[in-house]
């Protein structure tokens, strides 16, 4: 039970955000293919920038020297 709670605490937010972006993109594709492509492109750009920023930050508890 402890492992399940730890897994949900660590990763549930990531999965819910990914699911939300996926659903927004699918809904936009239902409106228009062109709008869906713009929305998907914007989602990829935002995800890329966030991953690049997060990769530059040291892990919690580690000190930069």
C-alpha positions in Angstrom: 0.0 0.0 0.0 2.9 2.4 0.8 4.3 1.8 -2.7 1.0 2.7 -4.3 0.7 5.9 -2.3 4.3 6.9 -3.1 3.8 6.3 -6.8 0.6 8.3 -6.9 2.2 11.1 -4.9 5.2 11.3 -7.2 3.6 10.7 -10.6 -0.1 11.3 -10.6 0.3 15.0 -11.3 2.4 14.4 -14.4 -0.1 11.9 -15.7 -3.1 14.2 -15.1 -1.4 17.1 -16.8 -0.5 14.9 -19.8 -4.1 13.7 -20.0 -5.4 17.2 -19.8 -3.1 18.4 -22.7 -4.1 15.3 -24.7 -7.9 16.0 -24.2 -7.5 19.7 -25.1 -5.7 18.7 -28.3 -8.3 16.1 -29.2 -11.1 18.6 -28.7 -9.3 21.2 -30.8 -8.8 18.6 -33.7 -12.6 18.0 -33.5 -13.1 21.7 -34.2 -10.6 22.0 -37.0 -7.6 20.2 -38.2 -5.6 23.4 -38.7 -6.5 24.6 -35.2 -5.5 21.2 -33.8 -2.1 21.3 -35.5 -1.5 24.8 -34.0 -2.6 23.6 -30.6 -0.4 20.4 -30.8 2.6 22.5 -31.9 2.1 25.0 -29.0 1.8 22.1 -26.6 5.1 20.5 -27.8 6.9 23.9 -27.6 5.7 24.5 -24.1 6.6 20.9 -23.0 10.1 21.3 -24.6 10.7 24.6 -22.8 9.6 23.2 -19.5 11.7 20.1 -19.8 14.8 22.2 -20.8 14.3 24.5 -17.7 13.7 21.5 -15.4 16.9 19.8 -16.7 19.0 22.7 -15.7 17.9 22.8 -12.1 19.7 20.6 -9.6 17.8 17.9 -7.9 16.2 18.7 -4.5 18.7 18.5 -1.7 21.7 18.9 -3.9 23.8 22.1 -3.5 25.4 23.9 -6.5 29.0 24.7 -5.8 
